[in-house]
């Protein structure tokens, strides 16, 4: 009997330890981040007020990707898949989306939004959305710099984030979000202001907190921006 009760006590302690571990886990930034991506709570759609949301540049949204001038370590299928993933994410805003690949020298179908690699168009940023030209320009030199400085980092994450972010502007989400996790966020305003995390936590150092795809709040803002049109 003594042996059995000792065994039972050990199990009990193990359960307690497991319980403690799970409580601890629920407070990690990964878990809060996942919750923030999945749901948008009241009062969380705060922006930096650096622009004004507006309806999408087109409906339906047709994206045409050209791989010309892409960095050598990104193959066409990888970038095209990232454009498709971003488009799929933003389509839950309620606007139909399609994506095609344009082969070298091919013409962009009328009414399409071009996704291209261009130093001029991106102005040396990772990406830039031009509403007038209906173009998303990705920056070869910015990705080159990232690769040079941090070769072990998977730059496909950055690629996905940049495409999702710029696509959001074309969907009408113009102002940058103050919620760190949103793909349309800015972490700070360079005047001492910082983005916010649910529960008041600070940005965990050395990690990319921003989502690579549109979050629940990104989509909610997109729906609000396009509400009058649909
Ligand atoms: Zn932006």
Boltz pocket constraint, residues with backbone or C-beta under 6 A from the ligand:
constraints:
  - pocket:
      binder: B
      contacts: [[A, 165], [A, 166], [A, 169], [A, 174], [A, 176], [A, 184]]
      max_distance: 6.0
